[in-house]
Amino acid sequence: MNPINHLSNSTAAAPTTAATPTAADTPTPTPPTPTPTTPPKPTPTTPAPPPTTAAPPKAAAPSATVVQVKIVEINNKYSFQPATITVTKGSKIVWTNTSDAPHTVTSDTNAFAASSTLMQNQTFTMVVTTSGTYTYHCTIHPYMQAKIVVTS
């Protein structure tokens, strides 16, 4: 008896053909278990401000006004530009000699200390603290005259 065709103990052996494997006979490969993925969390572009229990900051004191006065030459004559300025107490005035000649900033009534001689591109700075009207001139060029009006 052929051991390959021996299927039973019967006396008459039926010819057999090779069996076609079925789904039940063939092991099904187990599909890989998908790895769970979590979507990336968005990165904030700006951090959230921390909670605050403090009182809001007080408003900053206004900065002092700065007024520029230029010493210029126009048509061969020197002058203060502008010739009259109006400022509030606490303002800073900056004179800049933009001409090629030396000049001074000198009070007509000694109400403020005079500048030294200002050469080209030099400056003189003063902070006004008292209300009033102040006239001044250049001692080198006495025709150069100007006025400061200080308000409260």
DRENDO-1510 file (C-alpha; in Angstrom, 1 decimal, always signed):
<recs>
REC; n; res; u; v; w
REC; 1; MET; +0.0; +0.0; +0.0 .
REC; 2; ASN; +1.2; +3.4; -0.9 .
REC; 3; PRO; +1.4; +5.5; +2.2 .
REC; 4; ILE; +0.6; +8.7; +0.4 .
REC; 5; ASN; -2.7; +7.4; -0.9 .
REC; 6; HIS; -3.7; +5.6; +2.2 .
REC; 7; LEU; -6.5; +7.5; +3.7 .
REC; 8; SER; -8.6; +4.8; +5.2 .
REC; 9; ASN; -8.7; +1.0; +6.0 .
REC; 10; SER; -11.0; +0.3; +3.1 .
REC; 11; THR; -10.0; -2.5; +0.7 .
REC; 12; ALA; -10.6; -0.6; -2.5 .
REC; 13; ALA; -8.4; +2.3; -2.7 .
REC; 14; ALA; -9.7; +5.2; -4.7 .
REC; 15; PRO; -7.2; +7.2; -6.7 .
REC; 16; THR; -6.5; +10.5; -5.1 .
REC; 17; THR; -5.3; +13.7; -6.5 .
REC; 18; ALA; -3.3; +16.3; -4.7 .
REC; 19; ALA; -5.5; +18.3; -2.5 .
REC; 20; THR; -5.7; +22.0; -3.1 .
REC; 21; PRO; -5.0; +23.8; +0.1 .
REC; 22; THR; -8.0; +25.7; +1.4 .
REC; 23; ALA; -8.1; +28.7; +3.7 .
REC; 24; ALA; -8.7; +26.4; +6.6 .
REC; 25; ASP; -5.6; +24.4; +5.7 .
REC; 26; THR; -3.2; +27.4; +5.1 .
REC; 27; PRO; -2.2; +29.5; +8.0 .
REC; 28; THR; -3.1; +33.1; +7.5 .
REC; 29; PRO; -0.2; +35.4; +8.3 .
REC; 30; THR; -1.1; +37.8; +11.0 .
REC; 31; PRO; -1.1; +41.4; +9.7 .
REC; 32; PRO; +1.3; +43.7; +11.6 .
REC; 33; THR; -0.3; +45.5; +14.5 .
REC; 34; PRO; -0.4; +49.2; +13.6 .
REC; 35; THR; +1.6; +51.4; +15.8 .
REC; 36; PRO; -0.7; +53.9; +17.4 .
REC; 37; THR; +0.4; +57.4; +16.4 .
REC; 38; THR; -0.7; +60.6; +18.1 .
REC; 39; PRO; -0.8; +63.7; +16.0 .
REC; 40; PRO; +1.8; +66.2; +16.9 .
REC; 41; LYS; +0.6; +69.0; +19.2 .
REC; 42; PRO; +1.0; +72.5; +17.8 .
REC; 43; THR; +3.7; +74.5; +19.3 .
REC; 44; PRO; +2.5; +77.9; +20.5 .
REC; 45; THR; +4.2; +80.9; +18.9 .
REC; 46; THR; +3.9; +83.1; +21.8 .
REC; 47; PRO; +3.6; +82.0; +25.4 .
REC; 48; ALA; +0.5; +82.9; +27.3 .
REC; 49; PRO; +1.0; +85.6; +29.8 .
REC; 50; PRO; +1.0; +84.5; +33.4 .
REC; 51; PRO; -2.1; +85.4; +35.4 .
REC; 52; THR; -1.6; +88.5; +37.4 .
REC; 53; THR; -3.1; +89.7; +40.5 .
REC; 54; ALA; -1.1; +92.9; +40.9 .
REC; 55; ALA; -2.6; +96.3; +40.1 .
REC; 56; PRO; -1.9; +97.6; +36.6 .
REC; 57; PRO; +1.3; +99.7; +36.3 .
REC; 58; LYS; +0.9; +103.5; +36.7 .
REC; 59; ALA; +1.2; +105.6; +33.6 .
REC; 60; ALA; +4.7; +106.8; +33.0 .
REC; 61; ALA; +5.4; +110.5; +33.5 .
REC; 62; PRO; +5.4; +112.3; +30.2 .
REC; 63; SER; +8.9; +112.9; +28.9 .
REC; 64; ALA; +10.2; +116.5; +28.8 .
REC; 65; THR; +9.9; +118.3; +25.5 .
REC; 66; VAL; +13.1; +119.0; +23.6 .
REC; 67; VAL; +13.1; +122.0; +21.4 .
REC; 68; GLN; +15.9; +122.6; +18.8 .
REC; 69; VAL; +17.2; +126.0; +17.9 .
REC; 70; LYS; +19.7; +126.3; +15.1 .
REC; 71; ILE; +22.2; +129.0; +14.6 .
REC; 72; VAL; +22.2; +129.6; +10.8 .
REC; 73; GLU; +23.6; +131.8; +8.2 .
REC; 74; ILE; +21.1; +133.1; +5.6 .
REC; 75; ASN; +22.1; +135.7; +3.0 .
REC; 76; ASN; +25.4; +136.5; +4.8 .
REC; 77; LYS; +23.5; +137.2; +8.1 .
REC; 78; TYR; +23.5; +134.9; +11.1 .
REC; 79; SER; +20.3; +134.2; +13.1 .
REC; 80; PHE; +18.6; +131.9; +15.6 .
REC; 81; GLN; +16.0; +129.7; +13.9 .
REC; 82; PRO; +13.3; +129.9; +15.1 .
REC; 83; ALA; +13.7; +133.4; +16.5 .
REC; 84; THR; +10.9; +132.9; +19.0 .
REC; 85; ILE; +10.0; +129.7; +20.8 .
REC; 86; THR; +7.2; +128.9; +23.2 .
REC; 87; VAL; +7.8; +126.0; +25.6 .
REC; 88; THR; +6.4; +124.7; +28.9 .
REC; 89; LYS; +8.3; +124.6; +32.2 .
REC; 90; GLY; +10.7; +121.6; +32.3 .
REC; 91; SER; +11.4; +121.7; +28.6 .
REC; 92; LYS; +14.9; +121.3; +27.3 .
REC; 93; ILE; +16.2; +123.7; +24.7 .
REC; 94; VAL; +19.2; +122.7; +22.5 .
REC; 95; TRP; +21.0; +125.3; +20.4 .
REC; 96; THR; +23.2; +123.9; +17.6 .
REC; 97; ASN; +25.7; +126.1; +15.7 .
REC; 98; THR; +25.3; +125.0; +12.1 .
REC; 99; SER; +27.3; +128.0; +10.7 .
REC; 100; ASP; +31.0; +128.3; +10.2 .
REC; 101; ALA; +31.4; +131.2; +12.6 .
REC; 102; PRO; +31.6; +131.2; +16.4 .
REC; 103; HIS; +28.5; +132.3; +18.4 .
REC; 104; THR; +27.1; +132.5; +21.9 .
REC; 105; VAL; +23.7; +132.2; +23.5 .
REC; 106; THR; +23.5; +135.1; +26.1 .
REC; 107; SER; +20.6; +136.3; +28.2 .
REC; 108; ASP; +19.8; +140.0; +27.8 .
REC; 109; THR; +19.0; +140.2; +31.5 .
REC; 110; ASN; +21.3; +137.5; +33.0 .
REC; 111; ALA; +18.2; +135.4; +33.5 .
REC; 112; PHE; +20.2; +132.3; +32.6 .
REC; 113; ALA; +23.9; +131.5; +32.4 .
REC; 114; ALA; +25.4; +132.2; +29.0 .
REC; 115; SER; +26.9; +129.6; +26.8 .
REC; 116; SER; +30.6; +129.4; +26.1 .
REC; 117; THR; +31.6; +130.2; +22.5 .
REC; 118; LEU; +30.0; +127.7; +20.2 .
REC; 119; MET; +32.1; +126.6; +17.2 .
REC; 120; GLN; +30.6; +124.9; +14.2 .
REC; 121; ASN; +28.4; +121.8; +15.1 .
REC; 122; GLN; +28.7; +122.5; +18.9 .
REC; 123; THR; +25.6; +122.6; +21.1 .
REC; 124; PHE; +24.4; +124.4; +24.2 .
REC; 125; THR; +21.6; +122.9; +26.3 .
REC; 126; MET; +19.4; +124.4; +28.9 .
REC; 127; VAL; +16.3; +123.2; +30.9 .
REC; 128; VAL; +13.8; +126.0; +31.6 .
REC; 129; THR; +12.2; +125.9; +35.1 .
REC; 130; THR; +10.5; +129.3; +35.5 .
REC; 131; SER; +7.6; +130.8; +33.5 .
REC; 132; GLY; +8.3; +134.1; +31.8 .
REC; 133; THR; +9.7; +135.7; +28.6 .
REC; 134; TYR; +13.4; +135.7; +28.1 .
REC; 135; THR; +15.3; +137.6; +25.3 .
REC; 136; TYR; +18.8; +136.6; +24.3 .
REC; 137; HIS; +21.5; +137.4; +21.8 .
REC; 138; CYS; +24.9; +136.5; +20.5 .
REC; 139; THR; +27.7; +138.6; +22.0 .
REC; 140; ILE; +29.9; +138.1; +18.9 .
REC; 141; HIS; +27.1; +139.2; +16.6 .
REC; 142; PRO; +24.8; +141.5; +18.6 .
REC; 143; TYR; +22.3; +141.9; +15.8 .
REC; 144; MET; +21.4; +138.2; +16.4 .
REC; 145; GLN; +18.4; +138.4; +18.8 .
REC; 146; ALA; +15.7; +135.9; +19.8 .
REC; 147; LYS; +13.1; +135.1; +22.5 .
REC; 148; ILE; +12.0; +132.2; +24.7 .
REC; 149; VAL; +8.4; +132.2; +26.1 .
REC; 150; VAL; +8.0; +129.7; +29.0 .
REC; 151; THR; +4.5; +128.8; +30.1 .
REC; 152; SER; +3.3; +126.7; +33.0 .
</recs>
